[in-house]
Amino acid sequence: MARCFSLTASRNWFYRYTYAQSGLRSVSTDIGGGTVMHCWVPKTHRAYKATLLLLHGFGANAMWQWSGLLRPLASRFNLYIPDLLFFGDSYTSLPDRTEAFQARCVMRLLEARGVAGRLTLVGLSYGGFVGYSAAAQFPERVERLVLCSAGVCLEETDLKEGLFPVADLDEAAGILLPQTPEKLRMLVRLSFVKPATTMPSCFLRDFIHVMCTEYINEKRELLQAIIRDRKLSELPKITQPTLIIWGDQDQIFPLELAHRLKSHLGENAQLVVIRNAGHAANLEKAKEFYRHLKAFLIDSLTQPSQPLNQNKAE
């Protein structure tokens, strides 16, 4: 039986080329304790540029989730785009699976690469959990924060109370870590308001084989760690200026969690709701998504400061 053309491998090659053309290079760094982290780093770190750290969510790896923002951001910032542990080429032999441990590993990675001073952090979905923890643990390093569709305010009881389209952790893992074309189609339907109408099983199996089978048990443990025994009352309140971006039809982390987070952070946070967008608002509404990033990351630094206590909708 003839094998299906590997679109996934082709896309991987294309993304690597795109990152290299954007002035980044691929490096793996041993940060100790049996932990190695892969990261895209600037070929040359420019002292006159601010540092911007981009943290991806569950799914493929960092390359797939940030490629569309490379060129406009690389011209303004020293970009650091790591694969979080058990994604891409990052791994550890240590047993800790919490987002707090992920955050410490990311900060050790930057230290090992000689990246000093304050930085801005953008976290997408699971990357937002890690980014929030980094902001709480390292307030002297994380100056500003962007959280995109990151349900850090969820509680374990939300599953049983029907806030999510799944009722328990096993069902959530089956969708967020798809191992069959049917589960991957379900994830796409939950992530996009207008998902692709044609998704051949051959291509989906190829994607799963290349991107979704490695470290599957460890990824389940990462998912368990962010949900089990989670309580809003135990979530630290960060003080950095924070932009919250959310799709109004997010079915992975419903919009209620965005308002919950805004209420938790108070005047330090601004909530932007993108209309007709799901969980993958960074892909589905890429132009609007970047416009809000630019306003917070770039434009706000050249204009008189404005209070961050308002909600906006697009």
C-alpha positions in Angstrom: 0.0 0.0 0.0 1.4 3.4 -1.0 2.3 5.7 1.8 0.6 9.1 2.0 2.7 12.1 1.2 4.0 13.5 4.6 2.5 17.0 4.6 3.6 17.2 8.3 7.3 16.7 7.4 7.0 19.2 4.6 5.5 21.8 6.9 8.2 21.2 9.5 10.8 21.9 6.8 9.0 25.1 5.8 8.7 26.3 9.3 12.4 25.7 10.0 13.2 27.7 6.9 10.9 30.5 8.0 12.5 30.7 11.4 16.0 30.8 9.9 14.9 33.6 7.5 13.5 35.6 10.4 17.0 35.7 12.1 16.6 32.8 14.5 18.6 29.7 15.1 17.8 26.3 16.7 19.7 25.5 19.9 19.4 22.8 22.6 20.6 23.7 26.1 21.3 21.3 29.0 20.1 23.2 32.0 21.0 20.5 34.5 19.1 17.8 36.4 18.7 15.7 33.3 16.7 18.5 31.6 17.4 19.7 28.0 15.4 22.5 26.4 15.2 23.3 22.8 14.7 26.9 21.8 14.7 29.2 18.8 17.0 32.1 19.7 18.3 35.2 17.8 21.3 34.6 15.7 22.5 37.9 17.3 21.1 39.3 20.5 20.7 43.0 20.0 21.2 45.0 23.1 18.9 47.8 21.8 16.0 45.4 21.4 13.7 44.3 24.2 13.4 40.6 24.9 10.1 38.8 24.0 9.5 35.2 25.2 6.8 33.2 23.3 5.3 30.1 25.0 3.2 27.7 23.0 0.2 25.6 24.0 -0.6 21.9 23.6 -0.5 20.7 20.0 2.6 20.3 17.8 5.6 22.4 18.9 6.7 26.0 19.1 7.4 26.3 15.4 3.8 25.5 14.3 2.1 27.9 16.7 4.2 31.1 16.3 5.3 31.1 12.7 2.8 33.7 11.6 4.1 36.3 14.0 7.8 35.9 13.4 8.6 38.7 10.9 6.8 41.6 12.5 8.0 40.7 16.0 11.6 39.7 15.1 12.2 43.2 13.7 11.3 44.7 17.1 12.4 42.2 19.7 15.0 39.6 20.6 12.7 36.6 20.2 13.1 33.5 22.3 10.7 30.7 21.4 11.3 27.5 23.4 9.7 24.1 23.1 8.2 23.4 26.6 9.2 20.1 28.2 7.9 17.1 26.3 7.2 19.1 23.2 9.6 19.2 20.3 13.1 18.4 21.5 12.7 19.4 25.1 12.6 16.8 27.9 13.5 16.0 31.5 14.2 13.0 33.5 12.8 14.7 36.6 9.3 13.7 37.7 7.8 17.2 38.3 5.0 18.0 35.8 3.7 21.3 37.2 3.6 24.5 35.2 5.7 26.0 38.0 8.5 23.6 37.2 8.1 24.4 33.5 8.4 28.1 34.3 11.6 27.6 36.3 13.1 25.5 33.5 12.3 28.3 31.0 13.9 30.9 33.2 17.0 28.7 33.7 17.2 28.3 29.9 17.3 32.1 29.5 19.9 32.4 32.2 22.0 29.7 30.5 21.8 31.6 27.2 23.0 34.8 28.9 19.7 36.6 28.6 19.5 39.1 31.4 17.2 42.0 32.3 13.4 42.2 32.2 11.3 40.7 29.5 7.8 40.5 28.1 6.1 37.1 28.0 3.3 35.9 25.7 1.7 32.6 26.6 -0.8 30.7 24.4 -3.2 28.3 26.1 -1.0 25.9 28.2 1.9 28.3 27.6 -0.2 30.9 29.5 -0.3 28.6 32.5 3.5 28.5 32.4 3.8 32.2 31.7 1.5 33.1 34.6 3.6 31.0 36.9 6.8 32.6 35.6 5.3 36.1 36.3 4.4 35.0 39.8 7.7 33.4 40.6 10.0 35.9 38.8 8.4 39.3 39.1 11.8 41.0 38.8 12.2 39.4 35.4 8.8 39.4 33.8 7.8 43.0 33.2 4.6 42.5 31.2 2.4 39.5 30.3 0.0 38.5 27.5 -2.3 35.6 28.2 -4.1 34.1 25.1 -6.9 31.7 25.7 -5.2 30.5 28.9 -7.7 29.1 31.4 -5.5 29.7 34.5 -8.6 30.6 36.6 -10.2 27.2 36.0 -11.0 25.0 39.0 -11.2 21.2 38.9 -14.9 21.4 40.0 -15.6 23.2 36.7 -15.4 19.9 34.9 -18.1 18.3 36.9 -20.3 21.4 36.8 -20.4 21.4 33.0 -18.3 24.4 32.1 -16.4 22.4 29.5 -17.5 20.1 26.7 -15.8 17.3 28.6 -16.8 15.9 31.9 -13.5 14.5 33.3 -9.8 14.5 32.8 -9.6 11.3 30.8 -12.0 12.7 28.2 -10.1 16.0 28.0 -6.8 14.1 27.5 -8.4 12.0 24.7 -9.2 15.2 22.8 -6.2 17.4 23.6 -3.8 14.6 22.9 -5.5 13.0 19.9 -4.3 9.6 18.8 -6.9 8.9 16.1 -8.2 11.0 13.1 -11.6 11.2 14.7 -10.2 12.7 17.9 -8.1 15.1 15.9 -11.1 16.2 13.9 -12.9 16.8 17.2 -10.1 18.9 18.5 -10.1 21.0 15.4 -13.9 21.5 15.6 -13.5 22.6 19.2 -10.6 25.0 18.4 -12.0 26.8 15.4 -15.4 28.5 14.7 -15.0 27.6 11.0 -12.8 24.5 10.9 -11.5 23.1 7.6 -14.2 21.1 5.8 -11.8 18.6 4.3 -9.4 16.7 6.6 -8.3 13.5 4.9 -7.6 10.7 7.4 -4.3 10.0 5.6 -3.0 13.5 6.5 -4.4 13.4 10.0 -2.7 10.0 10.7 0.5 11.5 9.4 0.3 14.5 11.7 -0.5 12.3 14.7 2.4 9.9 13.8 4.9 12.8 13.4 3.7 15.2 16.1 1.5 13.6 18.6 2.8 10.2 19.7 6.1 11.1 21.4 6.0 11.7 25.1 2.2 11.0 25.2 2.3 9.7 28.8 4.3 12.7 30.0 1.9 15.1 28.2 -1.0 13.4 30.0 0.8 14.1 33.3 1.2 17.7 32.3 -2.5 18.0 31.7 -3.3 16.3 34.9 -1.0 18.6 36.8 -2.8 21.8 35.7 -6.3 20.5 36.5 -6.0 18.3 39.5 -7.0 20.0 42.8 -6.9 23.4 41.1 -8.6 26.2 43.0 -9.0 29.9 42.1 -8.5 30.8 45.8 -4.9 29.4 45.6 -4.0 31.2 42.4 -1.5 34.0 43.2 -2.4 37.5 42.1 0.3 38.9 39.8 0.9 42.6 39.6 2.4 43.0 36.1 0.4 44.8 33.4 -1.4 42.0 31.6 -3.3 41.7 28.3 -5.8 38.9 28.1 -6.9 37.9 24.6 -9.8 35.5 24.1 -12.0 34.2 21.3 -15.7 34.7 22.1 -16.6 31.2 21.0 -13.7 29.3 22.7 -14.9 25.8 23.5 -11.6 24.6 25.1 -11.5 27.4 27.7 -14.9 29.1 27.6 -15.1 32.9 27.7 -16.3 32.8 31.3 -12.7 32.0 32.3 -11.5 35.2 30.6 -13.8 37.3 32.7 -12.9 35.3 35.8 -9.2 36.1 35.2 -9.9 39.8 34.5 -11.8 40.0 37.8 -9.0 38.2 39.6 -6.3 40.6 38.3 -8.3 43.8 38.5 -7.0 47.1 37.1 -3.7 45.6 36.1 -5.4 43.6 33.3 -7.1 44.5 30.1 -9.4 42.0 28.4 -9.8 41.9 24.6 -12.5 39.6 23.2 -12.1 38.7 19.5 -15.5 38.0 17.9 -16.2 34.9 15.8 -13.0 33.3 17.0 -12.5 30.0 18.9 -9.6 28.7 21.0 -7.1 29.2 18.2 -7.8 32.9 17.8 -4.1 33.4 16.9 -4.6 31.4 13.8 -8.3 32.0 13.0 -8.1 35.8 13.4 -4.4 36.3 12.9 -4.6 40.0 11.8 -6.8 41.0 14.7 -4.7 39.0 17.1 -1.5 40.7 16.0 -3.1 44.1 16.1 -3.8 43.7 19.8 -0.4 42.3 20.5 1.2 45.3 18.7 -1.0 47.8 20.6 0.2 46.3 23.9 3.7 45.3 23.1 4.8 48.2 20.9 2.4 51.1 20.6 1.8 51.4 24.3 5.5 52.1 24.9 5.5 55.1 22.6 2.2 56.6 23.8 1.1 58.1 27.2 0.1 55.3 29.5 -3.6 54.4 29.7 -5.4 52.5 32.5 -5.8 48.8 31.8 -9.2 48.5 33.4 -11.4 48.2 30.4 -12.8 45.4 28.3 -12.9 45.5 24.5 -14.5 43.4 21.8 -13.7 43.1 18.2 
